[in-house]
Amino acid sequence: MTMEHRRYLRHSAAIPITVSLIDESLTNLQFLSNVSSGGLAFKSESPWEDGKTVTISFPLPYDFSSDLLKIYGKVVWCRYVDEDQYDIGVEFLQSTETAVDTVFLVEKLYAQLEQQQEEQAFWLPHVTVAAVIESEGRFLLVEEDVKGIAVFNQPAGHLDKSESLLDAVARETLEETAWHFTPTEIIGIYQYTNPVNDTTYVRIVFCGQHHNYSPDLPLDKEIIRTVWMSREELQEQPLRSPMVLRAVDDYLNGVRYPLSLITIL
């Protein structure tokens, strides 16, 4: 085996490896170094006999109670360090390349799991704005492509860095409909968690005046078309989220809050 093919198991604290020898089983091992021919090294409180076969097992990250992946090896050294302390070296018995490739695959899975856990630790909701624009009983909506599925939504989008909520809703309306929009009142603040991807949205919905249509302005690439619909027509369409129809209903029921509700510090 050439040097470039000698890839060895490296210690990853996230992987709960168990090494078993006859009736003895060690967990939470402290790894020392890599066995040069492909394997691992760890500390033990008791000596292990050279040549003994061992089982190296660890669970896949998706189910810690089952799906144990096992690699077999043999003890190639047992070195006394001090009282109740031995260094044990284990060499893979299977094809080194196959065994190590398998280990690297599992380490990659655990790395992905750790990344997901870090992302969850720094969880943040998505702050969005939307405009309810009504004219003669019909509402301005956009049909947009969301991962290959056409759904209807108000002109809406995320709050950008260093942007005010009022500027954000005016910008999103222009980018998605080519209408200029001046917010005059707040309809509501809505919190919604998507049950599919567990993403939480906090949406501030405004109503106001639309003006100065710019038909030559290119719309955002996700926008299929803009359309005016009544509330009855809208309820028959696939919606981006329940917030779409709820905001229309609140608007029709006269729910309004002043823009002074927003304070920029």
CORQUI-V916394 format. One record per run of one state. SS is the DSSP state (H for helix, E for strand, L for the rest). FROM is the first residue (numbers start at 1). TO is the last residue. Records with the same first field share a line. If there is no record, write none. Layout:
SS=FROM-TO, FROM-TO
This chain:
L=1-2, 6-17, 22-23, 28-30, 32-38, 45-52, 60-67, 83-84, 93-95, 122-125, 133-133, 136-137, 147-148, 154-154, 159-164, 178-179, 194-199, 212-222, 230-230, 235-238, 240-241, 253-256, 262-265
H=3-5, 96-121, 165-177, 231-234, 242-252, 259-261
E=18-21, 24-27, 31-31, 39-44, 53-59, 68-82, 85-92, 126-132, 134-135, 138-146, 149-153, 155-158, 180-193, 200-211, 223-229, 239-239, 257-258
